[in-house]
Amino acid sequence: MRRIFVAAFTAVFAVVFAQAASAASCSSWRATCVKRSTSVNPSYLPQCDAKFNACLSSGCFAEGATFGGAAHCGLTKK
């Protein structure tokens, strides 16, 4: 039973880590911003471009307050 739990936990961790690694770029956060903006309020779209441009120089993408306001740093500048 313990082995099954450890194997399941390892599999879940690997999936979460793979998703985080694939989303670790400025352009992927811009895509997330655009997707959220079109579903919530299209007037946020210009903010996505501004945040993307800031990310290209700093490596950090700050989410809007509407989405929690978290800053994601150490992103690939692409």
Secondary structure as GFF3:
##gff-version 3
##sequence-region A 1 78
A	DSSP	alpha_helix	2	22	.	.	.	ID=ss1
A	DSSP	alpha_helix	26	40	.	.	.	ID=ss2
A	DSSP	three_ten_helix	42	44	.	.	.	ID=ss3
A	DSSP	alpha_helix	45	58	.	.	.	ID=ss4
A	DSSP	beta_strand	61	62	.	.	.	ID=ss5
A	DSSP	three_ten_helix	65	67	.	.	.	ID=ss6
A	DSSP	beta_strand	71	72	.	.	.	ID=ss7
###
